[in-house]
Amino acid sequence: MKTNFIPGKIFLALAFTVAMTGCGSSDKTNSDEADSVATTSTATAASTAEDPKANTETFKDFDWSTIPASTAEIGAFPYLSAPAGFYIQEKDSYDESKNGYSYLSDFNKLIIFNGQYFYNAEGKVAKLKFRMKGEGTEWNQYGFDTSVEKYLVSIGAKLLGKLKVSNAQKEFLNKDDDMAIYKHIVGDPYNEPVRFYALNHSKGKIMFQVFSNTASGEVGVVELAAFEQTIKAPTAVQMKKDIDVNGKAILHINFDTDKSNLQPDGQKVVDEILTLMKSNAGLKIAIEGHTDNAGSAQRNKDLSAARANTILKSLTSRGIDANRLTSAGFGAERPLVANDNEANMAKNRRVELVKK
């Protein structure tokens, strides 16, 4: 009897042990799964916060209420100089700049990034390219970064974020102009991050871009200001004077973006052209359309031709003999000025009435 009874007890004991072990294993598995889910969620959230591609392809207005006011002494524009042992070079040479910047525009823009969205900071813009003094002196990236960062912090500037441009951001920023990043962000943001600062100063609202790599350093500065329109709607009398003196009248006529449809104020200018043609029965003109260099060359040429033709059709539909008019589009082939900032690009987007 003993012999038969003992295996039963052992069997029951083993069964109990297996059951208890199974329960312990299940609890641990559930706990591990919960920890894994929590860790994954945390990692995902962190990844989203750090991922430059995550919901950053947008422009928004900048919230200046997040930037403390500063009354620190900052001197004159562009509000910083070269650190000891460095110098700011001229735009197109390695010579030292005589005015404290490599490039200056009374009105342009820098693209600012705060880690979440982009902002078009328009106003007075300077770009500063830095080099080391002394022939053959090796570039000191750490010294440059430390000097610029500590200076900006000392005057009350706040670091907004850093940007190394992702493919998605490249497509977003360059969608209308494939040179937008090159024109409006200093350095080489495709390979090294650019740092962005904002200074809410008693002199005005100022923003900085700071770039460095193992060979050079650059800083972009913009003093924010609203665009002041200096172009006035021309009158028929003024057009006639310009044609008599210069052989042509240069007009800035507003069309819908990327289209040949006249906007209301553009239609008013065409009405003045109509008055000009009716008041000068012997006048014959070539209507020539011109654009800036944003976008493809062929698209610009087609668009400028379509816009010139819109004006021609508007005039002939209201009684002007078609024999007095021709139209043509030249795209960006004949700029008045270099397409190096927004103000100059606006000058190049024009219609010319050329006397025949």
C-alpha positions as CSV (number, residue, x, y, z in Angstrom):
1,M,0.0,0.0,0.0
2,K,2.8,2.4,0.8
3,T,4.4,1.7,-2.5
4,N,1.3,2.6,-4.4
5,F,0.4,5.6,-2.3
6,I,3.7,7.6,-2.6
7,P,3.6,8.1,-6.3
8,G,0.2,9.6,-6.0
9,K,1.4,12.1,-3.5
10,I,4.4,12.9,-5.6
11,F,2.1,13.4,-8.7
12,L,-0.1,15.8,-6.7
13,A,2.8,17.7,-5.5
14,L,4.3,18.0,-8.9
15,A,1.0,19.1,-10.4
16,F,0.6,21.8,-7.7
17,T,4.2,22.9,-8.3
18,V,3.6,23.2,-12.1
19,A,0.4,25.1,-11.5
20,M,2.1,27.5,-9.2
21,T,5.0,28.0,-11.5
22,G,2.6,28.5,-14.4
23,C,0.8,31.2,-12.4
24,G,4.0,32.9,-11.6
25,S,5.1,32.8,-15.2
26,S,1.8,34.3,-16.4
27,D,2.0,37.2,-13.9
28,K,5.6,37.9,-14.9
29,T,4.7,37.7,-18.6
30,N,1.9,40.2,-18.1
31,S,4.1,42.5,-16.1
32,D,6.8,42.3,-18.8
33,E,4.3,43.0,-21.5
34,A,3.0,46.0,-19.6
35,D,6.6,47.3,-19.1
36,S,7.3,46.7,-22.8
37,V,4.2,48.7,-23.8
38,A,5.1,51.5,-21.5
39,T,8.6,51.6,-22.7
40,T,7.5,51.5,-26.3
41,S,5.0,54.3,-25.8
42,T,7.7,56.4,-24.0
43,A,10.2,55.7,-26.8
44,T,7.7,56.5,-29.4
45,A,6.8,59.8,-27.8
46,A,10.4,60.7,-27.4
47,S,11.1,59.7,-31.0
48,T,8.2,61.9,-32.2
49,A,9.5,64.8,-30.1
50,E,13.0,64.5,-31.5
51,D,12.2,63.4,-35.0
52,P,12.6,66.5,-37.3
53,K,10.2,65.0,-39.8
54,A,7.3,64.7,-37.2
55,N,4.7,67.4,-38.0
56,T,7.3,70.1,-38.7
57,E,6.4,70.8,-42.4
58,T,4.4,74.0,-41.6
59,F,4.8,77.7,-41.3
60,K,3.2,79.6,-38.3
61,D,3.4,83.0,-36.7
62,F,6.0,83.3,-34.0
63,D,4.8,83.7,-30.4
64,W,7.0,86.4,-29.0
65,S,5.3,86.2,-25.6
66,T,7.5,83.1,-25.0
67,I,10.7,85.3,-25.2
68,P,11.7,87.3,-22.2
69,A,12.3,91.0,-22.8
70,S,15.9,92.2,-22.8
71,T,17.5,95.6,-22.4
72,A,21.1,94.4,-22.6
73,E,23.6,96.5,-24.5
74,I,23.9,95.1,-28.1
75,G,25.4,98.0,-30.1
76,A,24.5,98.6,-33.7
77,F,23.2,96.2,-36.4
78,P,24.1,93.3,-36.9
79,Y,24.5,93.2,-33.1
80,L,27.6,91.0,-32.9
81,S,31.2,91.1,-34.0
82,A,33.9,88.5,-34.6
83,P,35.4,86.7,-31.5
84,A,39.1,87.3,-30.8
85,G,41.2,85.5,-33.4
86,F,38.4,85.4,-36.0
87,Y,37.3,87.9,-38.6
88,I,34.2,88.4,-40.8
89,Q,35.0,88.1,-44.5
90,E,33.7,90.1,-47.4
91,K,30.9,88.5,-49.5
92,D,33.0,87.3,-52.4
93,S,36.5,87.2,-51.1
94,Y,38.6,86.2,-48.1
95,D,39.4,89.8,-47.3
96,E,38.2,91.1,-43.9
97,S,34.9,93.0,-44.1
98,K,35.1,96.7,-43.6
99,N,31.4,97.1,-42.4
100,G,30.9,94.0,-40.1
101,Y,29.0,91.8,-42.4
102,S,29.4,89.7,-45.5
103,Y,26.0,90.4,-47.0
104,L,23.3,93.0,-46.2
105,S,19.8,93.6,-47.5
106,D,17.4,96.3,-46.3
107,F,14.5,93.8,-46.7
108,N,14.8,90.0,-47.0
109,K,14.0,87.1,-44.8
110,L,15.5,84.3,-42.8
111,I,13.7,81.0,-42.2
112,I,13.6,80.3,-38.5
113,F,12.8,76.9,-36.9
114,N,11.8,76.4,-33.3
115,G,11.8,72.6,-33.3
116,Q,8.1,72.4,-34.1
117,Y,7.4,74.7,-37.0
118,F,9.0,77.3,-39.4
119,Y,8.6,81.0,-39.4
120,N,9.4,83.6,-42.1
121,A,11.4,86.3,-40.3
122,E,11.2,89.3,-42.6
123,G,13.2,92.6,-42.2
124,K,16.7,93.9,-42.4
125,V,19.0,90.9,-43.0
126,A,22.8,90.5,-42.6
127,K,24.9,87.3,-43.1
128,L,28.3,87.0,-41.5
129,K,30.9,84.5,-42.7
130,F,33.7,83.9,-40.2
131,R,37.3,82.9,-40.7
132,M,40.4,82.5,-38.6
133,K,43.1,85.3,-38.5
134,G,46.6,84.3,-39.5
135,E,47.5,82.5,-42.6
136,G,47.4,78.7,-42.1
137,T,45.6,79.0,-38.8
138,E,43.3,75.9,-38.3
139,W,39.6,76.7,-37.9
140,N,38.6,76.5,-34.2
141,Q,35.0,75.3,-34.3
142,Y,34.7,74.9,-30.5
143,G,36.0,78.4,-29.9
144,F,33.6,79.8,-32.4
145,D,30.6,78.0,-31.0
146,T,31.4,78.8,-27.4
147,S,32.0,82.5,-28.1
148,V,28.8,83.0,-30.1
149,E,26.6,80.9,-27.8
150,K,27.8,82.6,-24.6
151,Y,27.4,86.1,-26.2
152,L,23.8,85.4,-27.4
153,V,22.8,84.1,-24.0
154,S,24.5,87.1,-22.3
155,I,22.3,89.6,-24.2
156,G,19.1,87.7,-23.5
157,A,18.7,85.6,-26.7
158,K,16.8,82.4,-26.3
159,L,17.7,79.2,-28.1
160,L,14.6,78.1,-30.1
161,G,15.8,74.9,-31.7
162,K,18.2,73.2,-34.1
163,L,17.6,72.0,-37.6
164,K,19.4,69.4,-39.8
165,V,17.1,69.4,-42.8
166,S,15.3,66.1,-43.5
167,N,14.2,65.1,-47.0
168,A,10.6,65.9,-46.1
169,Q,11.6,69.4,-44.9
170,K,13.7,69.9,-48.0
171,E,10.8,69.2,-50.2
172,F,8.5,71.4,-48.1
173,L,10.8,74.4,-47.9
174,N,11.9,74.2,-51.6
175,K,8.5,73.4,-53.1
176,D,8.1,76.9,-54.6
177,D,11.7,77.8,-55.0
178,D,14.4,75.1,-55.2
179,M,16.9,77.7,-53.8
180,A,14.8,78.7,-50.8
181,I,17.0,76.9,-48.2
182,Y,20.2,78.2,-49.8
183,K,18.9,81.7,-49.8
184,H,17.3,81.9,-46.4
185,I,19.2,79.6,-44.1
186,V,22.9,80.1,-43.5
187,G,25.6,77.4,-43.8
188,D,24.9,73.8,-44.8
189,P,21.8,72.6,-42.9
190,Y,21.7,69.4,-45.0
191,N,24.8,68.0,-43.2
192,E,25.2,70.0,-40.0
193,P,22.5,71.5,-37.7
194,V,21.8,75.2,-37.7
195,R,20.9,76.8,-34.3
196,F,18.1,79.4,-34.0
197,Y,17.8,82.2,-31.4
198,A,15.3,84.9,-30.7
199,L,16.0,88.2,-28.9
200,N,13.1,90.3,-27.7
201,H,15.0,93.5,-27.3
202,S,13.9,97.1,-26.5
203,K,15.5,98.0,-29.9
204,G,13.2,95.5,-31.7
205,K,12.7,91.9,-32.3
206,I,15.8,90.2,-33.6
207,M,16.5,86.6,-34.7
208,F,19.7,84.7,-35.3
209,Q,20.8,81.6,-37.3
210,V,24.1,80.1,-36.2
211,F,26.0,77.5,-38.2
212,S,29.4,75.9,-37.9
213,N,31.3,72.8,-39.1
214,T,35.0,71.8,-39.0
215,A,35.9,74.4,-41.6
216,S,33.8,77.5,-41.1
217,G,31.2,79.4,-39.3
218,E,28.2,81.6,-40.3
219,V,25.6,83.8,-38.6
220,G,22.4,85.2,-40.1
221,V,20.8,88.2,-38.4
222,V,17.3,89.6,-39.1
223,E,15.8,92.7,-37.5
224,L,12.1,92.2,-38.0
225,A,10.2,94.9,-39.9
226,A,7.1,94.9,-42.0
227,F,7.4,95.2,-45.7
228,E,6.9,98.8,-47.0
229,Q,5.5,98.9,-50.5
230,T,7.2,101.6,-52.5
231,I,5.6,100.6,-55.9
232,K,2.7,102.9,-56.8
233,A,0.0,102.1,-59.3
234,P,0.9,103.9,-62.6
235,T,-1.3,106.3,-64.4
236,A,-1.8,106.6,-68.2
237,V,0.0,110.0,-68.0
238,Q,3.0,108.5,-66.2
239,M,3.2,105.6,-68.7
240,K,3.3,108.1,-71.6
241,K,6.1,110.1,-69.9
242,D,8.1,106.9,-69.3
243,I,7.6,105.7,-72.9
244,D,8.6,109.1,-74.3
245,V,11.8,109.3,-72.2
246,N,12.9,105.6,-72.0
247,G,11.1,104.0,-74.8
248,K,9.2,101.8,-72.4
249,A,7.1,101.9,-69.2
250,I,7.8,99.3,-66.5
251,L,4.6,98.2,-64.7
252,H,4.0,95.9,-61.7
253,I,0.7,94.2,-62.3
254,N,-0.7,91.7,-59.8
255,F,-2.0,88.4,-61.1
256,D,-3.2,85.4,-59.2
257,T,-0.3,83.3,-57.9
258,D,1.1,81.1,-60.6
259,K,-1.8,82.1,-62.9
260,S,-2.5,84.6,-65.7
261,N,-5.8,85.9,-64.1
262,L,-5.7,89.6,-63.2
263,Q,-6.3,90.6,-59.6
264,P,-8.6,93.6,-59.0
265,D,-5.7,96.1,-58.6
266,G,-4.0,94.6,-61.6
267,Q,-7.2,95.2,-63.6
268,K,-7.0,98.9,-62.6
269,V,-3.5,99.1,-64.1
270,V,-4.8,97.5,-67.4
271,D,-7.6,100.1,-67.4
272,E,-4.8,102.8,-67.3
273,I,-3.1,101.1,-70.3
274,L,-6.4,101.2,-72.1
275,T,-6.7,105.0,-71.4
276,L,-3.1,105.4,-72.7
277,M,-3.9,103.6,-76.0
278,K,-7.1,105.5,-76.5
279,S,-5.4,108.8,-75.8
280,N,-2.5,108.2,-78.2
281,A,-4.0,106.7,-81.4
282,G,-0.7,106.4,-83.1
283,L,1.1,104.5,-80.3
284,K,2.0,100.9,-80.9
285,I,3.4,98.8,-78.1
286,A,4.9,95.4,-77.4
287,I,3.6,93.9,-74.1
288,E,6.4,92.0,-72.5
289,G,6.0,89.8,-69.4
290,H,8.9,89.1,-67.0
291,T,9.2,87.0,-63.8
292,D,11.8,86.3,-61.0
293,N,13.8,83.2,-61.1
294,A,11.7,81.1,-58.7
295,G,10.6,77.8,-60.3
296,S,11.6,76.3,-63.6
297,A,12.8,78.4,-66.5
298,Q,10.2,77.0,-68.9
299,R,7.3,77.5,-66.5
300,N,8.4,81.1,-65.9
301,K,8.5,81.8,-69.6
302,D,5.1,80.2,-70.3
303,L,3.6,82.1,-67.4
304,S,5.0,85.5,-68.4
305,A,3.7,84.9,-72.0
306,A,0.3,84.0,-70.7
307,R,0.1,87.1,-68.5
308,A,1.2,89.4,-71.4
309,N,-1.4,87.8,-73.6
310,T,-4.1,88.4,-70.9
311,I,-3.4,92.1,-71.1
312,L,-3.4,92.1,-74.9
313,K,-6.8,90.4,-75.0
314,S,-8.2,92.7,-72.4
315,L,-7.2,95.7,-74.6
316,T,-8.5,94.3,-77.9
317,S,-11.8,93.2,-76.3
318,R,-12.4,96.9,-75.5
319,G,-11.7,98.4,-78.9
320,I,-7.9,98.6,-79.3
321,D,-6.8,97.5,-82.7
322,A,-4.8,94.3,-82.5
323,N,-2.4,95.7,-85.1
324,R,-1.1,98.1,-82.5
325,L,-0.2,95.4,-80.0
326,T,2.1,92.4,-79.7
327,S,2.8,90.2,-76.6
328,A,5.7,88.0,-75.5
329,G,7.0,86.4,-72.4
330,F,10.7,86.3,-71.3
331,G,10.4,84.6,-67.9
332,A,13.5,85.3,-65.8
333,E,15.8,85.9,-68.8
334,R,16.0,89.7,-68.5
335,P,16.1,90.6,-64.8
336,L,16.3,94.3,-63.8
337,V,18.3,93.4,-60.7
338,A,19.8,90.3,-59.1
339,N,17.2,87.8,-57.7
340,D,19.0,87.8,-54.4
341,N,16.2,88.9,-52.0
342,E,12.4,89.3,-51.9
343,A,12.4,93.0,-52.7
344,N,14.5,92.5,-55.8
345,M,12.5,89.5,-56.9
346,A,9.4,91.7,-56.7
347,K,11.0,94.3,-59.0
348,N,11.7,91.6,-61.6
349,R,8.1,90.4,-61.6
350,R,6.9,93.0,-64.1
351,V,5.2,93.9,-67.4
352,E,7.0,96.3,-69.8
353,L,5.2,98.3,-72.5
354,V,7.8,98.8,-75.2
355,K,7.3,101.4,-77.9
356,K,7.4,99.9,-81.4
